[in-house]
Amino acid sequence: MKRGFRIQSLAEGLDRLGLFAPLALGLMLFNGLNPPGIFFATGLLLLFSALTYGVSVPVAPMRIIAAYAIATVVPTDRVLAAGMLAAVALIAIGAAGLFDKVRRWIHPSVIRGAEAAVGILLIPRALDLIAGTTVVQTLCHSAEPHLRMQFLGGIPLGVLVGVLGVAAILLLLKSRRWPAGPVVLAVGLVLGLILGTHDGLEKLRPGLHWPRWLPYGIPAAADFGLALVMLTLPQVPDTLDETARLLHQGGKQPRRMTPARLCIAAGLANLVSFSVGGPPLGYGDRLCAERRWPGVALGLAFTALALTFGFHLLTLIHLIPLAIVGALLLVAGARMVLALADLGDFKEALAAAVVCAVTWGWNLALGVAGGLLLTWLLRLGRSKG
C-alpha cells in the first residue's frame, strides 16, 4: 500500500463522501437542522473512523431518513428523535451480536425499494429548488434570495445554474482527480461571492464556538413515536446493509473493523449528533481510501469549521445558490433510484415496486411494511412448495 500525501487520494475521499453534501444542505434548508452540529458530529465520526480503522470511511446523514425528511419536510424535532432512536437501535444490535440475524430478517428488495421510493420523492423537491418554487423561495418572491441577479439574458439564473450544475456533476462523476460534488459546491461558493447579497457576511467573525448542548431541547413523546415508525424502523435495515457491503467490498478487511464495532461506533456518534442538533449519521458502503489521512484531513476540516464559525456557518452556506443545492439533490435522488438495478429477479422487483407504490400513495412506514409482508408471503409459498 502506497504511503504519503496524494492529491488524488484526497479527491477520491471527497468524492466518496457521496451523499453528505446534498443531504446535509437539504436538512439545513428544509428541516432546520443546526449547521455546526452537522459538521461537528460528522467531523468527529470521520476522525474516529480513520484513526481507529486505519482507513477513510465515508460518513453522511442516514440516507432514507434524510431524503424522506427533506422530501416531506419533516419537523426538526422528529428528525432528531429518529437519530436518537437509531443510535439506541444500533448500539443494541452491535452489543447483542444481532447484526446477521436482523439482516437476514429484512429482504434486500425491501431495502432497495425504500431507497428508490425516497429517491423518487426527493427528485421533485430538487426540481422545485432549481425552478424557484419551494415555499421559502415563493415567500421571498425570489428564486435565489441570496443573489443580486435573478435573470441572465431573460433566462432565470437559478434554472441556468441548476442545469449547468447537473451537467457538471454528470461529467465529473467518474473523475478521480476532480470530485463532482465538491467542485460544483466550490463553483457555487465563488458564484455567491461574486453575485451574492452577502447578507450577514460582514458580521462573520472567526472565533471559538463550542456546539450548543441540546439546542432544540428534547423532542416530545409524540415525535419519538412517529419517528420510530416513520423513519427509524425503515432506516435501520438500510444502515446494516450498507455496513455489510462496506465490510465485504473486496480486498483485505481493515483492522478492528467488525459489524458490531461499526454499529456501536455509529450509534455513539448519533448520540453525539443528537446532543448538538445534528442529523442521524451512518457509514457509506465503500471506503474513501485505503489510508487514514484523507479521513483525518476531512474530519479536522469539518470540526474546525464548526468550532471556528459556529451558527454563522449558515451565512457561508447562504452563499451557495439554491439551484446548486437542487442540482446536488437531483443527482442524489437519481442515484438512490438506481438502487433498483441491484434487484435480481421478478419477485424482488415486485417487492420493491410494492414498497415504492405504497410509499408514494401513503407513507414510507406502510411501504416498508407492505414490502415485508409480500416477501414473507413469497417465502412462505416457496417453503410450502
C-alpha positions as MATLAB code, in Angstrom:
seq = 'MKRGFRIQSLAEGLDRLGLFAPLALGLMLFNGLNPPGIFFATGLLLLFSALTYGVSVPVAPMRIIAAYAIATVVPTDRVLAAGMLAAVALIAIGAAGLFDKVRRWIHPSVIRGAEAAVGILLIPRALDLIAGTTVVQTLCHSAEPHLRMQFLGGIPLGVLVGVLGVAAILLLLKSRRWPAGPVVLAVGLVLGLILGTHDGLEKLRPGLHWPRWLPYGIPAAADFGLALVMLTLPQVPDTLDETARLLHQGGKQPRRMTPARLCIAAGLANLVSFSVGGPPLGYGDRLCAERRWPGVALGLAFTALALTFGFHLLTLIHLIPLAIVGALLLVAGARMVLALADLGDFKEALAAAVVCAVTWGWNLALGVAGGLLLTWLLRLGRSKG';
ca = [
       0.000    0.000    0.000;
       1.466    3.337   -1.039;
       2.006    5.948    1.605;
       2.333    9.686    1.565;
       0.321   12.705    0.600;
      -1.505   12.331   -2.718;
      -3.976   14.900   -4.076;
      -5.736   12.067   -5.909;
      -6.406   10.277   -2.610;
      -7.981   13.410   -1.165;
     -10.069   13.847   -4.323;
     -11.325   10.276   -4.018;
     -12.066   10.841   -0.348;
     -14.057   13.967   -1.099;
     -15.961   12.297   -3.920;
     -16.816    9.275   -1.822;
     -18.351   11.400    0.865;
     -21.145   10.786   -1.598;
     -24.464   11.928   -0.185;
     -23.093   14.149    2.572;
     -23.289   17.493    0.745;
     -26.796   17.214   -0.770;
     -28.413   15.622    2.277;
     -26.691   17.880    4.813;
     -27.611   21.013    2.851;
     -31.156   19.785    2.383;
     -31.573   19.083    6.103;
     -30.349   22.578    6.944;
     -32.591   24.315    4.410;
     -35.791   22.266    4.686;
     -35.673   20.789    8.175;
     -33.838   23.485   10.114;
     -31.019   21.321   11.479;
     -28.103   23.002   13.199;
     -25.160   23.638   10.745;
     -22.385   23.465   13.413;
     -23.986   20.316   14.834;
     -23.916   18.638   11.423;
     -20.265   19.495   10.745;
     -19.084   18.812   14.304;
     -20.666   15.354   14.617;
     -19.665   14.321   11.082;
     -16.112   15.508   11.645;
     -15.782   13.545   14.876;
     -17.038   10.329   13.257;
     -14.677   10.797   10.299;
     -11.744   11.317   12.678;
     -12.655    8.406   14.930;
     -13.076    6.018   11.993;
      -9.821    6.999   10.293;
      -7.767    6.767   13.497;
      -9.402    3.547   14.697;
      -9.534    1.526   11.473;
      -6.555    3.000    9.625;
      -8.710    3.745    6.556;
     -11.015    6.566    5.497;
     -14.691    5.669    5.723;
     -17.404    7.911    4.190;
     -19.871    9.458    6.628;
     -23.172   11.101    5.703;
     -26.679   11.627    7.062;
     -28.619    8.358    7.016;
     -29.991    8.462    3.511;
     -33.505    7.084    3.949;
     -34.253    9.263    6.982;
     -32.644   12.346    5.437;
     -34.128   12.023    1.947;
     -37.628   11.297    3.264;
     -37.349   14.141    5.779;
     -36.285   16.600    3.065;
     -38.900   15.414    0.576;
     -41.791   15.605    3.066;
     -40.408   18.476    5.216;
     -40.371   16.505    8.474;
     -40.132   18.795   11.554;
     -36.719   19.266   13.178;
     -37.650   17.542   16.432;
     -38.812   14.430   14.605;
     -35.577   14.173   12.628;
     -33.589   14.500   15.863;
     -35.774   11.885   17.551;
     -35.138    9.500   14.647;
     -31.388    9.917   15.158;
     -31.655    9.203   18.871;
     -33.720    6.077   18.255;
     -31.327    4.924   15.536;
     -28.453    5.345   17.996;
     -30.168    3.143   20.567;
     -31.052    0.522   17.945;
     -27.518    0.329   16.503;
     -25.855    0.120   19.916;
     -28.282   -2.628   20.961;
     -27.756   -4.607   17.736;
     -23.987   -4.284   17.958;
     -23.723   -5.082   21.674;
     -26.088   -8.067   21.461;
     -24.449   -9.524   18.351;
     -27.696   -9.393   16.366;
     -26.242   -7.926   13.176;
     -26.601  -11.026   10.975;
     -29.967  -12.047   12.429;
     -31.584   -8.675   11.785;
     -30.111   -8.524    8.280;
     -31.497  -11.968    7.398;
     -34.955  -10.909    8.557;
     -35.153   -7.993    6.071;
     -35.019   -8.957    2.396;
     -32.697   -6.728    0.298;
     -35.526   -5.990   -2.157;
     -37.394   -4.148    0.604;
     -34.309   -2.036    1.354;
     -33.789   -1.232   -2.339;
     -37.462   -0.386   -2.693;
     -37.367    2.006    0.276;
     -34.225    3.667   -1.050;
     -35.718    4.085   -4.520;
     -39.027    5.353   -3.125;
     -37.443    8.167   -1.122;
     -35.151    8.940   -4.056;
     -38.159    9.451   -6.301;
     -39.807   11.643   -3.653;
     -36.612   13.690   -3.435;
     -36.439   14.472   -7.161;
     -39.482   16.830   -7.270;
     -38.124   18.691   -4.226;
     -34.822   19.182   -6.090;
     -36.609   20.376   -9.220;
     -38.621   22.846   -7.129;
     -35.358   24.321   -5.826;
     -33.989   24.721   -9.328;
     -37.252   26.211  -10.610;
     -37.546   28.519   -7.591;
     -40.960   27.225   -6.498;
     -40.328   25.991   -2.951;
     -42.260   27.633   -0.110;
     -39.231   29.630    1.036;
     -38.475   30.910   -2.462;
     -42.127   31.798   -3.040;
     -42.339   33.715    0.244;
     -39.160   35.620   -0.652;
     -40.582   36.389   -4.128;
     -37.209   35.312   -5.460;
     -35.822   32.070   -6.837;
     -32.379   32.980   -5.495;
     -32.970   35.219   -2.445;
     -29.239   35.474   -1.705;
     -28.174   36.562   -5.212;
     -28.366   40.098   -6.586;
     -29.138   38.856  -10.122;
     -32.186   36.753  -10.918;
     -32.047   36.644  -14.723;
     -29.330   36.364  -17.351;
     -30.431   37.351  -20.823;
     -34.058   36.735  -19.929;
     -33.323   33.227  -18.591;
     -33.901   32.655  -14.848;
     -30.422   32.467  -13.324;
     -31.427   29.663  -10.959;
     -32.596   27.438  -13.819;
     -29.412   28.126  -15.762;
     -27.181   27.425  -12.745;
     -29.147   24.293  -11.869;
     -28.943   22.818  -15.371;
     -25.226   23.582  -15.638;
     -24.708   22.152  -12.137;
     -26.375   18.845  -13.037;
     -24.378   18.666  -16.278;
     -21.113   19.327  -14.416;
     -21.882   16.659  -11.810;
     -22.637   14.076  -14.502;
     -19.466   14.936  -16.420;
     -17.289   14.676  -13.311;
     -18.884   11.617  -11.693;
     -16.106    9.295  -12.866;
     -13.267   11.772  -12.414;
     -10.775   10.650   -9.777;
      -8.938   13.969   -9.684;
     -11.909   16.374   -9.693;
     -14.637   15.142   -7.318;
     -18.021   16.146   -8.703;
     -19.834   17.327   -5.578;
     -17.043   19.434   -4.038;
     -16.169   21.010   -7.406;
     -19.778   22.082   -8.041;
     -20.057   23.359   -4.462;
     -16.849   25.364   -4.869;
     -18.147   26.917   -8.094;
     -21.396   27.744   -6.283;
     -19.491   29.469   -3.472;
     -17.493   31.529   -5.973;
     -20.711   32.496   -7.733;
     -22.190   33.520   -4.379;
     -19.154   35.631   -3.545;
     -19.368   37.412   -6.899;
     -23.138   37.828   -7.270;
     -24.398   37.309   -3.736;
     -26.118   39.838   -1.481;
     -23.603   38.868    1.252;
     -26.261   39.279    3.948;
     -24.633   38.825    7.334;
     -21.173   38.283    5.866;
     -19.895   41.497    7.429;
     -20.707   40.092   10.888;
     -18.799   36.876   10.273;
     -16.009   36.706   12.846;
     -13.888   33.580   13.337;
     -13.593   32.523   16.966;
     -14.117   29.554   19.237;
     -17.746   28.449   19.174;
     -18.401   25.291   21.159;
     -21.502   23.431   19.951;
     -24.606   24.181   21.992;
     -25.878   21.311   24.106;
     -29.384   20.215   23.014;
     -30.035   23.405   21.002;
     -33.595   22.301   20.242;
     -34.317   20.684   23.591;
     -35.714   17.155   23.946;
     -38.314   16.119   21.341;
     -41.806   15.366   22.605;
     -43.004   11.811   23.149;
     -45.212   12.079   20.057;
     -42.177   12.954   17.949;
     -40.322    9.900   19.217;
     -43.321    7.680   18.458;
     -43.778    8.975   14.924;
     -40.018    8.986   14.265;
     -39.721    5.351   15.343;
     -42.386    4.132   12.943;
     -41.933    6.559   10.052;
     -38.166    6.992    9.956;
     -36.017    4.811   12.213;
     -37.514    1.378   11.514;
     -37.241    1.828    7.712;
     -33.684    3.167    8.095;
     -32.027    0.579   10.346;
     -32.074   -2.286    7.769;
     -30.509    0.045    5.184;
     -27.761    1.006    7.661;
     -26.997   -2.655    8.369;
     -26.956   -3.424    4.642;
     -24.500   -0.595    3.956;
     -22.313   -1.791    6.825;
     -22.245   -5.312    5.404;
     -21.279   -4.047    1.953;
     -18.550   -1.890    3.479;
     -17.095   -4.968    5.157;
     -17.330   -7.188    2.070;
     -16.279   -4.845   -0.719;
     -13.259   -6.962   -1.537;
      -9.639   -6.915   -0.507;
      -8.277   -7.118    2.999;
     -10.696   -6.105    5.727;
      -9.387   -3.120    7.720;
      -8.115   -3.911   11.181;
     -10.585   -3.723   14.059;
     -13.481   -3.249   11.623;
     -16.305   -5.626   12.561;
     -20.104   -5.341   12.232;
     -20.543   -4.939   15.991;
     -17.895   -2.220   16.292;
     -19.232   -0.286   13.303;
     -22.778   -0.423   14.709;
     -21.707    0.701   18.165;
     -19.469    3.466   16.779;
     -22.280    4.775   14.565;
     -24.689    4.563   17.497;
     -22.417    6.550   19.795;
     -21.802    9.099   17.021;
     -25.552    9.548   16.703;
     -25.851   10.221   20.419;
     -23.273   12.989   19.989;
     -25.050   14.269   16.880;
     -28.404   14.351   18.687;
     -26.877   16.263   21.593;
     -25.538   19.038   19.302;
     -28.552   19.252   16.973;
     -27.046   17.202   14.133;
     -28.693   14.600   11.885;
     -28.753   10.795   12.071;
     -25.367    9.690   10.704;
     -24.214    6.499    9.060;
     -21.314    4.987    7.144;
     -21.210    4.613    3.375;
     -20.888    1.245    1.678;
     -17.307    1.641    0.423;
     -14.042    3.094    1.635;
     -12.993    6.658    0.846;
      -9.394    5.490    0.667;
      -7.243    2.625    1.936;
      -5.327    5.013    4.163;
      -6.293    7.143    7.086;
      -5.055   10.630    6.183;
      -7.940   11.721    3.865;
     -10.409   10.880    6.641;
      -8.292   12.674    9.238;
      -7.968   15.746    6.993;
     -11.709   15.891    6.272;
     -12.594   15.242    9.905;
     -10.327   18.026   11.115;
     -11.691   20.386    8.452;
     -15.308   19.698    9.423;
     -14.753   20.066   13.161;
     -12.649   23.203   12.575;
     -15.461   24.773   10.535;
     -17.962   24.029   13.292;
     -15.759   25.338   16.091;
     -14.495   28.384   14.176;
     -17.782   29.738   12.845;
     -20.498   28.085   14.928;
     -24.008   29.001   13.820;
     -22.513   31.629   11.482;
     -21.783   28.720    9.158;
     -25.284   29.385    7.862;
     -24.035   32.699    6.443;
     -21.418   30.829    4.424;
     -23.971   28.240    3.319;
     -26.241   31.023    2.048;
     -23.503   31.881   -0.454;
     -24.354   28.655   -2.294;
     -27.152   29.266   -4.822;
     -30.263   27.235   -4.070;
     -30.150   25.895   -7.618;
     -26.791   24.262   -6.839;
     -28.359   22.556   -3.818;
     -31.199   21.469   -6.101;
     -28.736   20.028   -8.633;
     -26.960   18.044   -5.916;
     -30.271   16.740   -4.521;
     -31.484   15.812   -8.006;
     -28.432   13.679   -8.712;
     -28.602   12.191   -5.196;
     -32.235   11.227   -5.735;
     -31.416    9.661   -9.102;
     -28.571    7.661   -7.539;
     -30.956    6.320   -4.914;
     -33.460    5.284   -7.576;
     -30.697    3.360   -9.340;
     -30.617    1.047   -6.303;
     -33.318   -0.865   -8.192;
     -30.596   -2.038  -10.593;
     -29.349   -4.405   -7.859;
     -32.556   -6.459   -7.953;
     -32.107   -9.994   -9.214;
     -35.487  -11.338  -10.385;
     -39.179  -10.596  -10.865;
     -40.146  -11.379   -7.266;
     -37.562   -8.959   -5.908;
     -38.703   -6.305   -8.383;
     -42.319   -6.891   -7.322;
     -41.493   -6.430   -3.632;
     -39.571   -3.229   -4.378;
     -42.466   -1.968   -6.533;
     -44.891   -2.542   -3.655;
     -42.651   -0.538   -1.308;
     -42.456    2.313   -3.830;
     -46.175    2.353   -4.670;
     -47.378    2.289   -1.057;
     -44.804    4.917   -0.061;
     -45.952    7.249   -2.829;
     -49.623    6.654   -2.020;
     -49.383    6.785    1.787;
     -46.049    6.879    3.589;
     -42.686    5.154    3.960;
     -43.625    3.108    7.030;
     -46.588    1.479    5.285;
     -44.476    0.965    2.168;
     -41.817   -0.956    4.067;
     -44.495   -2.930    5.946;
     -46.118   -3.857    2.637;
     -42.809   -5.000    1.204;
     -42.028   -7.078    4.287;
     -45.460   -8.715    4.138;
     -45.057   -9.591    0.473;
     -41.561  -11.065    0.904;
     -42.820  -13.084    3.888;
     -45.719  -14.463    1.819;
     -43.365  -15.317   -1.048;
     -41.012  -17.141    1.321;
     -43.941  -18.968    2.890;
     -45.186  -20.060   -0.536;
     -41.709  -21.210   -1.536;
     -41.286  -23.254    1.659;
     -44.660  -24.963    1.167;
     -43.883  -25.633   -2.480;
];
